[in-house]
Amino acid sequence: MRMSTLFSKTLREAPNGADCKGYEYLLRAGFIRQMGAGIFSLLPFGFNATRKIEQVIREEMNDIGGQEILMPLVNPADIWKETGRFYSIDKELSRFQDRGNRDMVLAMTHEECVTDLARGEIDSYKRLPQLVYQIQTKWRDDPRPRAGLIRVREFTMKDSYSFDRTQEGLDDIYAKHYKAYFRIYSRCGLPVIVVGADSGMMGGKISHEYMYLSPIGEDTLITCSECGYTANRQVATFKKEYLTSEPKAIEKILTPNTKTIDELCAFLKIEKKQTAKAVFMVGTFIDASNGEEQEKLIIGVIRGDMDVEENKLQNAAKANSLRPAHIEEIVAGGMVPGFGSPIGAKAEVIAIIDDSVAKSNNLVAGANEEGYHLLNTNFGRDYSGIVADIASATSGNACPVCGKPLASSKGVEVGNIFQLGTRYSESMNCFFQDVDGTRRPVIMGSYGIGVGRLLACLAENYNDDKGLSLPITVAPYQVHLVSLVKDAEVGEKIYKDLSDNGIEVLFDDRKESAGVKFADADLIGLPIRITIGNRSLKEGKVEVKLRSNLEETLSYDLDNIVGEIKDLIAKLTKEIQDKIVEKEWIKG
């Protein structure tokens, strides 16, 4: 590739909206261009980099027995109606009708599509196990796209799907994905950790997320440095202390101007852990048979020294989505904002009680009367509800495994794996005949990696004040050849020699100043830069620098430039390979 004919161009400044360094440099270096909110084009550099990432993924998937297929982006809605997700997924799933007025969807994931395929291909235990994967475009109408390729609406994803006869078979392929994902990220040069996660709309009981730790991440991760416990805060747990004492008689007291826990504790001179805090939400519930929506008021009750984790509350209530309740909705449910509790609430209100409240006695709670609270409230005696863990874990909480203080950090999810079980096979009638003649549902798993997001995280991880510095395994080209001499033949010969020997070269043959060429080389960030200068050329040499260490200049003989560069590429590649992480999944 020659810079003089390159389709994209570099930018001296990033366009407005570049909210993180990696995104800024991908724009400025000409890897990507934005077309709309969460919609991007990949230019030659970005396209080459993502193809290299895809090849790493492809090799690792093939190594664990995957067979590559390609499924359509546009799906008939009927298969999504079979699982109920046509109705249960909110506006992130784009629905439309074709010219025959048939309901269609743009697939945001392909569980329905692959299950439809499998029920036509798998009819006997002899056809199991199976593993298929694709690298394909998807569409999710995200309401808040941000940070370039980190959070988009149209994206490329590797999604693989496993089909097994037994749970043991699923465990085996799940463990293989667990290990293969670490190899993929290591080969690309991206450091990740794995955390326990919520299965969300995917279903199933076991899932893990692969996280790149970064302040730009939207996920909060809870970790323990002592025992290695890790989880997304959406599902993270911690050891709770309960206030156990003999239940006392309930008592209503005047508590003027105490609508917050802080005000209440100051007025009564008590600790936050002696109170029961109410959080009011409205949940959307979907009838899977007809898609009709119904909203119900939910009250989450938690001890005053903790906060509610909305994802846990939503799961406990089995709601499709949540939103904050309006004052009039709370009042209509028989409760008073600022002085609310489940005591005296209307029967249709869904009460979710954190175990910190259910297992503690004599807590102060709202009396559902302006200016009043109740002393000595006790779950079971004074009110009822669904008991669940709805507490949000935070830094300093006690680890659920070893009891040591937990820590929190931000991360970007770059991959996930799910044990789906029979969630899709049962609803879509994907059954097989087992050894004993019994028809059984196929046991499934689903595994995803966002290709564009992986590139975005690499850009975020590998940059400095001059630009990108991508690892050699994913950089769009291996070598940036910069010619500063008037004799064009010299540069052309080196370019041809390197290219003819399988070395990927970006040749800056433009009639630009040395400053412009060096600035662009630093910005694009290819691993190796070869400079043809007048002084070194007279000595029969060229200057070589690594983008990861611009302070050091190497000098290579022109006569042996191909061999030297091949050795350098091999050295950089080996450095990546030597850092490959292989971790095993241990069930339970």
C-alpha positions in Angstrom: 0.0 0.0 0.0 1.3 3.5 -1.0 0.4 6.6 1.1 0.2 8.5 -2.2 -2.8 6.5 -3.3 -4.3 5.7 0.0 -8.1 6.2 0.1 -8.2 7.6 3.7 -6.3 10.6 5.1 -5.0 11.5 8.5 -6.4 14.3 10.5 -4.5 16.8 12.6 -7.4 17.1 15.0 -10.2 14.8 15.9 -13.8 15.7 15.0 -16.1 16.7 17.8 -17.4 13.8 19.9 -14.2 11.8 20.3 -14.7 11.1 24.0 -11.6 8.8 24.5 -8.0 8.6 23.2 -8.4 5.3 21.4 -11.5 6.6 19.5 -9.7 9.9 18.7 -6.7 8.2 17.2 -8.7 5.7 15.2 -10.4 8.7 13.6 -7.3 10.8 13.1 -5.2 7.9 11.8 -7.9 7.1 9.2 -9.0 3.7 10.5 -12.7 4.6 10.8 -15.2 7.3 9.9 -18.6 7.9 11.5 -21.7 7.9 9.3 -24.4 8.2 12.0 -25.0 7.6 15.7 -23.3 4.2 16.4 -22.7 3.6 12.7 -19.1 3.5 11.3 -17.3 2.7 8.1 -14.0 0.8 8.3 -11.4 2.4 6.0 -8.4 0.4 4.7 -6.4 0.5 8.0 -9.4 -0.4 10.1 -10.5 -3.1 7.6 -7.1 -4.7 7.6 -6.8 -4.6 11.4 -10.2 -6.2 11.9 -9.5 -8.9 9.3 -6.4 -9.8 11.3 -8.4 -10.0 14.5 -11.0 -12.2 12.7 -8.3 -14.5 11.5 -7.0 -15.0 15.1 -10.6 -15.7 16.2 -11.1 -18.1 13.2 -8.0 -20.1 14.0 -8.9 -20.5 17.6 -12.5 -21.5 16.9 -11.3 -24.0 14.3 -8.9 -25.4 16.8 -11.7 -26.3 19.2 -13.7 -28.0 16.5 -15.8 -25.0 15.2 -17.4 -25.1 11.7 -17.8 -21.7 10.1 -21.2 -20.8 8.7 -23.0 -17.6 7.8 -26.5 -16.8 8.8 -28.7 -13.9 7.6 -29.0 -10.6 9.3 -32.7 -10.3 8.4 -34.8 -12.9 10.2 -38.5 -13.8 9.9 -40.1 -12.7 13.1 -41.8 -16.0 13.5 -38.7 -17.7 15.0 -38.3 -14.9 17.5 -41.9 -15.2 18.4 -41.4 -18.9 19.2 -38.9 -18.0 21.9 -40.9 -15.0 23.1 -38.0 -12.6 22.5 -39.8 -10.8 19.7 -42.1 -9.5 22.5 -39.7 -9.4 25.5 -36.8 -7.4 24.0 -37.4 -3.7 24.0 -36.7 -1.2 21.2 -33.1 -2.4 20.8 -34.5 -5.1 18.5 -35.5 -3.5 15.2 -38.7 -4.8 13.8 -40.2 -4.1 10.3 -42.6 -5.6 7.8 -41.7 -6.8 4.3 -43.8 -6.0 1.2 -46.0 -9.0 2.0 -46.7 -7.5 5.5 -44.8 -10.3 7.2 -43.0 -9.3 10.5 -39.3 -9.3 10.2 -36.4 -8.4 12.5 -32.7 -7.3 12.2 -30.9 -9.9 14.2 -29.0 -8.6 17.2 -27.9 -12.1 18.0 -28.6 -15.5 16.3 -29.9 -18.0 18.9 -33.2 -18.3 17.2 -31.7 -18.5 13.7 -29.2 -21.2 14.6 -31.7 -23.2 16.6 -34.0 -23.1 13.5 -31.1 -24.5 11.5 -30.2 -27.2 14.1 -33.8 -28.6 14.4 -33.5 -29.4 10.7 -30.1 -30.9 10.9 -29.9 -32.7 14.2 -32.4 -35.5 14.8 -30.3 -38.1 16.6 -27.7 -38.4 19.3 -25.4 -39.6 16.6 -25.4 -36.1 15.2 -24.1 -34.6 18.5 -22.1 -32.8 19.6 -21.9 -29.9 17.1 -20.2 -26.5 17.2 -20.8 -23.8 14.6 -19.7 -20.2 14.4 -19.9 -17.1 12.2 -18.3 -13.7 11.9 -21.1 -11.4 10.8 -22.8 -8.0 11.0 -25.4 -7.4 13.6 -27.7 -4.6 14.5 -28.8 -3.4 18.0 -30.6 -0.1 18.2 -28.7 1.1 21.3 -30.2 4.3 22.7 -26.8 5.6 23.9 -24.0 4.8 21.5 -20.6 6.2 22.7 -16.8 6.0 22.5 -16.6 5.1 18.8 -16.5 1.4 18.3 -16.9 0.7 22.0 -20.7 1.0 21.9 -22.3 1.0 18.5 -25.5 0.1 16.8 -24.1 -1.8 13.8 -21.3 -4.1 14.7 -19.3 -7.2 13.6 -19.4 -10.2 16.0 -18.1 -13.7 16.2 -20.9 -15.8 17.6 -20.5 -19.5 18.1 -23.2 -22.0 19.2 -22.8 -25.4 20.7 -25.2 -28.3 20.6 -24.8 -31.2 23.1 -26.5 -34.3 24.2 -25.6 -33.9 27.9 -24.8 -31.2 30.5 -21.3 -32.8 30.7 -20.9 -32.2 27.0 -21.9 -28.5 27.4 -19.5 -28.1 30.3 -16.7 -29.5 28.1 -17.2 -27.1 25.1 -17.9 -24.2 27.5 -14.5 -24.9 29.1 -12.9 -25.0 25.7 -14.3 -21.6 24.8 -13.2 -20.2 28.2 -9.6 -21.2 27.4 -9.8 -20.2 23.7 -11.0 -16.7 24.5 -8.0 -16.1 26.7 -5.8 -17.2 23.8 -7.6 -14.9 21.4 -7.1 -11.8 23.5 -3.5 -12.7 24.3 -2.7 -13.2 20.6 -4.2 -9.8 19.9 -2.3 -8.3 22.8 -5.2 -7.3 24.9 -5.1 -7.9 28.7 -8.4 -9.1 30.0 -9.9 -10.6 33.1 -13.0 -12.9 33.3 -15.9 -12.2 35.6 -19.1 -13.9 36.5 -22.0 -12.3 34.8 -25.8 -11.9 34.4 -27.3 -13.9 31.5 -29.8 -11.2 30.8 -32.0 -11.6 27.7 -29.9 -14.6 26.6 -31.2 -16.9 29.3 -29.4 -19.8 31.0 -27.8 -20.0 34.4 -24.0 -19.8 33.9 -22.3 -17.0 32.0 -18.9 -15.2 32.1 -17.8 -11.9 30.6 -14.3 -11.0 29.4 -13.4 -7.5 30.5 -10.7 -5.1 29.5 -10.0 -2.9 32.5 -10.3 0.8 31.6 -11.7 4.0 33.1 -13.8 4.4 29.9 -15.7 1.2 30.7 -19.4 1.3 31.7 -19.3 -1.9 33.6 -18.3 -2.0 37.3 -16.3 -5.0 38.3 -16.0 -6.3 41.8 -12.8 -8.2 42.6 -11.0 -9.7 45.5 -7.2 -9.6 45.4 -7.0 -12.2 48.2 -8.9 -15.2 46.7 -9.5 -14.1 43.1 -13.3 -13.6 43.3 -14.5 -11.6 40.3 -18.0 -10.6 39.1 -19.8 -7.9 37.3 -21.5 -5.7 39.9 -24.8 -6.7 38.3 -24.5 -10.1 39.9 -21.7 -9.6 42.5 -22.4 -10.7 46.0 -20.8 -9.9 49.4 -21.0 -11.1 52.9 -23.8 -9.3 54.9 -24.1 -8.8 58.6 -27.6 -9.2 59.9 -29.1 -7.3 62.9 -30.7 -10.1 65.0 -32.6 -9.4 68.1 -35.9 -10.2 69.7 -38.8 -8.6 67.7 -40.3 -5.6 69.5 -43.7 -4.1 69.2 -44.2 -1.8 66.2 -44.5 1.9 67.0 -45.4 4.9 64.8 -43.5 8.1 65.6 -43.5 11.6 64.2 -40.4 12.3 62.0 -40.9 15.6 60.3 -38.7 16.6 57.3 -37.0 13.2 57.1 -37.5 12.1 53.5 -34.0 10.8 53.1 -32.1 8.1 55.1 -29.5 10.7 56.2 -32.2 13.0 57.5 -34.0 10.2 59.3 -30.8 8.9 60.9 -29.8 12.4 62.1 -33.3 12.9 63.6 -33.5 9.6 65.4 -29.7 9.4 66.2 -29.4 5.9 64.7 -27.2 4.2 62.1 -28.2 3.6 58.5 -28.1 -0.1 59.0 -31.0 0.2 61.5 -33.3 1.4 58.7 -35.2 -0.2 55.8 -35.0 1.9 52.7 -37.6 1.8 49.9 -36.8 2.2 46.2 -39.8 2.6 43.8 -39.7 1.3 40.2 -42.2 0.5 37.5 -41.5 -2.8 35.7 -42.7 -3.7 32.2 -44.0 -7.3 31.9 -44.6 -9.0 28.6 -47.1 -11.7 27.9 -45.1 -14.0 25.7 -48.1 -15.5 24.0 -49.4 -12.2 22.5 -46.7 -9.6 23.2 -49.0 -7.4 25.3 -47.2 -5.1 27.8 -48.3 -4.5 31.3 -46.7 -2.1 33.8 -46.6 -2.9 37.6 -45.3 -1.0 40.5 -42.3 -2.5 42.3 -41.0 -1.6 45.7 -37.4 -2.7 46.5 -36.7 -2.8 50.2 -33.1 -2.8 51.4 -31.2 -1.8 54.5 -30.3 1.9 54.7 -26.5 1.3 54.6 -26.8 -0.4 51.2 -28.0 0.4 47.7 -30.2 -1.5 45.3 -28.7 -3.1 42.2 -31.3 -2.5 39.5 -30.4 -5.5 37.5 -30.9 -7.8 40.5 -34.2 -6.1 41.3 -35.4 -6.6 37.7 -34.4 -10.2 37.7 -36.1 -10.8 41.1 -39.3 -9.2 39.9 -39.0 -11.1 36.5 -39.6 -7.8 34.7 -38.6 -7.1 31.1 -37.4 -3.6 32.0 -37.5 -1.0 34.8 -38.0 2.7 35.1 -38.2 5.0 38.1 -41.8 5.3 39.4 -43.6 8.7 39.3 -45.0 10.2 42.5 -48.6 9.6 41.4 -47.8 6.0 40.7 -46.4 5.5 44.1 -49.4 7.2 45.7 -51.8 5.1 43.7 -50.0 2.0 45.1 -50.9 3.1 48.6 -47.5 4.4 49.6 -46.0 7.8 50.3 -42.7 8.9 48.7 -40.1 9.8 51.4 -42.1 7.9 54.0 -42.8 4.7 52.1 -42.6 1.0 52.9 -44.5 -2.2 51.9 -46.6 -1.9 55.1 -50.1 -1.1 54.0 -49.3 -1.1 50.3 -51.9 -2.3 47.8 -51.9 -6.1 47.0 -50.9 -5.6 43.4 -47.6 -3.9 44.3 -44.7 -6.3 43.9 -42.5 -6.2 47.0 -38.9 -7.4 46.6 -37.1 -7.6 50.0 -33.3 -7.8 50.2 -32.1 -10.5 52.6 -30.4 -7.8 54.6 -33.8 -6.6 55.6 -35.6 -10.0 55.8 -32.9 -11.4 58.2 -32.7 -8.2 60.4 -35.1 -7.3 63.1 -36.6 -4.0 64.4 -35.7 -1.8 61.5 -37.1 1.7 61.1 -39.3 2.0 58.0 -41.8 4.5 56.4 -45.3 4.6 57.8 -46.8 5.6 54.4 -48.0 8.8 56.1 -46.4 12.2 55.5 -44.0 13.0 58.4 -44.2 9.5 60.1 -42.0 6.4 60.4 -42.5 3.1 62.1 -40.1 1.7 64.7 -39.4 -2.0 65.1 -40.7 -3.3 61.7 -40.1 -7.0 61.0 -40.4 -8.9 57.8 -42.9 -11.7 57.9 -44.8 -10.2 60.8 -45.5 -6.7 59.5 -45.3 -7.3 55.7 -44.4 -9.9 53.1 -42.7 -10.1 49.8 -40.2 -11.9 47.6 -36.9 -12.3 49.4 -33.8 -11.9 47.1 -30.3 -10.5 47.0 -30.8 -7.1 45.4 -27.9 -5.3 47.1 -25.2 -3.6 45.0 -21.7 -4.7 45.9 -19.1 -2.0 46.3 -15.5 -1.4 47.3 -14.9 -2.3 50.9 -17.7 -4.9 51.2 -16.6 -8.3 52.5 -15.7 -10.9 49.9 -18.4 -13.7 49.7 -15.6 -16.3 49.5 -12.8 -15.2 51.9 -14.3 -12.2 53.7 -11.5 -9.8 52.7 -12.4 -6.3 51.4 -13.6 -6.2 47.8 -12.3 -3.7 45.3 -14.1 -2.1 42.3 -12.9 -1.0 38.9 -14.3 -0.1 35.5 -14.2 -2.4 32.5 -15.3 -2.8 28.9 -16.9 -6.1 28.0 -15.1 -7.6 25.0 -16.6 -11.1 25.0 -19.1 -13.3 26.7 -20.0 -17.0 27.0 -23.3 -18.5 28.1 -24.6 -21.9 29.0 -28.1 -21.6 27.5 -29.2 -25.1 28.5 -32.6 -26.0 26.8 -34.0 -22.4 26.8 -34.1 -22.2 23.0 -34.3 -25.9 22.0 -37.5 -26.5 24.1 -39.3 -23.4 22.9 -38.4 -24.1 19.3 -38.8 -27.9 19.4 -35.2 -28.7 18.6 -35.2 -32.3 19.9 -33.1 -35.4 19.2 -33.7 -39.1 19.7 -31.4 -40.3 22.4 -29.8 -43.8 22.8 -32.8 -45.2 24.6 -35.2 -43.8 22.0 -36.4 -40.9 24.2 -36.8 -37.5 22.5 -34.8 -34.9 24.4 -34.1 -31.2 23.9 -30.6 -30.3 22.6 -28.5 -28.6 25.3 -27.0 -25.4 23.9 -24.3 -22.8 24.6 -23.7 -19.4 23.0 -20.4 -17.5 22.8 -19.7 -14.0 21.5 -16.8 -11.6 20.7 -17.2 -8.1 19.4 -14.6 -7.6 16.7 -14.9 -3.8 16.4 -15.0 -3.4 20.1 -11.8 -5.5 20.4 -10.1 -3.1 18.0 -11.3 -0.1 19.9 -9.9 -1.5 23.2 -6.6 -2.2 21.6 -6.5 1.4 20.4 -7.3 2.5 23.9 -4.6 0.3 25.4 -1.8 1.0 22.9 -1.4 4.7 22.4 0.7 7.6 23.6 0.7 11.4 23.0 1.7 10.9 19.4 -0.8 8.3 18.3 -1.4 4.5 18.1 1.1 1.7 18.7 -0.8 -1.5 17.8 0.7 -5.0 18.4 2.2 -6.6 15.3 -0.5 -9.3 15.3 -3.3 -6.8 14.7 -1.6 -3.8 13.1 -2.9 -3.1 9.5 0.6 -3.4 8.2 3.9 -4.6 9.8 6.2 -2.0 8.4 5.9 1.7 7.7 8.5 2.6 5.0 9.4 6.3 4.9 11.5 7.6 2.1 13.3 11.0 2.6 15.6 10.8 -0.4 15.1 12.3 -3.9 16.1 9.1 -5.7 12.7 7.3 -5.9 14.3 4.2 -7.2 15.9 3.4 -3.8 12.6 3.4 -2.0 10.8 1.5 -4.8 13.4 -1.3 -4.7 13.2 -1.7 -0.9 9.4 -1.6 -1.0 9.4 -4.3 -3.7 12.0 -6.5 -2.0 10.1 -6.4 1.3 6.7 -7.0 -0.3 7.9 -9.8 -2.5 9.1 -11.6 0.6 5.7 -11.5 2.2 6.3 -8.5 4.5 3.3 -6.2 4.8 4.5 -2.7 4.0 2.9 0.8 4.0 5.1 2.9 1.8 5.1 6.7 2.3 6.1 7.8 -1.1 4.4 11.2 -0.9 6.2 14.5 -1.6 5.8 15.7 1.9 8.2 17.0 4.5 10.0 14.7 6.9 8.0 16.2 9.8 4.7 15.4 8.2 5.8 11.9 7.3 7.1 11.1 10.8 4.0 12.6 12.4 1.7 10.4 10.3 3.9 7.3 11.0 3.6 8.0 14.8 -0.1 8.6 14.5 -0.9 5.4 12.4 1.4 3.5 14.8 2.7 0.5 12.7 5.1 -1.6 14.8 8.2 -1.1 12.6 9.4 2.1 10.9 12.1 2.0 8.2 13.5 5.5 7.3 15.6 5.9 4.1 17.7 9.0 4.7 20.5 10.6 2.7 23.1 10.2 5.5 22.4 6.5 6.2 22.0 5.7 2.5 25.5 6.9 1.9 26.7 4.3 4.4 24.6 1.6 2.8 22.2 1.5 5.7 18.6 2.4 6.7 17.3 3.5 10.1 14.8 1.3 11.9 12.7 2.2 14.9 10.0 0.3 16.8 6.8 2.3 17.5 6.9 1.0 21.0 10.3 2.5 21.6 10.9 5.6 19.5 13.9 6.6 21.6 16.1 3.8 20.2 17.3 3.8 16.6 18.6 0.7 14.9 20.8 0.6 11.8 20.4 -2.2 9.3 22.5 -2.9 6.2 20.6 -2.4 2.9 22.0 -5.6 1.5 20.3 -7.6 4.3 17.3 -5.5 5.0 14.8 -8.3 4.2 16.4 -10.8 6.5 16.8 -8.3 9.3 13.2 -7.1 9.1 11.9 -10.7 9.0 13.9 -11.5 12.1 12.5 -8.4 13.8 8.9 -9.3 12.9 9.5 -12.8 14.3 10.9 -11.3 17.5 7.9 -9.1 18.0 5.5 -11.9 17.2 7.3 -14.2 19.6 7.0 -11.6 22.4 3.2 -11.7 21.9 3.1 -15.5 21.8 5.2 -15.7 25.0 2.5 -13.8 26.8 -0.4 -16.0 25.7 -2.6 -16.7 28.8 -4.2 -20.1 29.1 -6.7 -20.4 31.9 -9.0 -23.3 32.6 -12.7 -23.0 33.6 -13.4 -25.0 36.8 -17.1 -25.6 37.2 -18.5 -24.3 40.5 
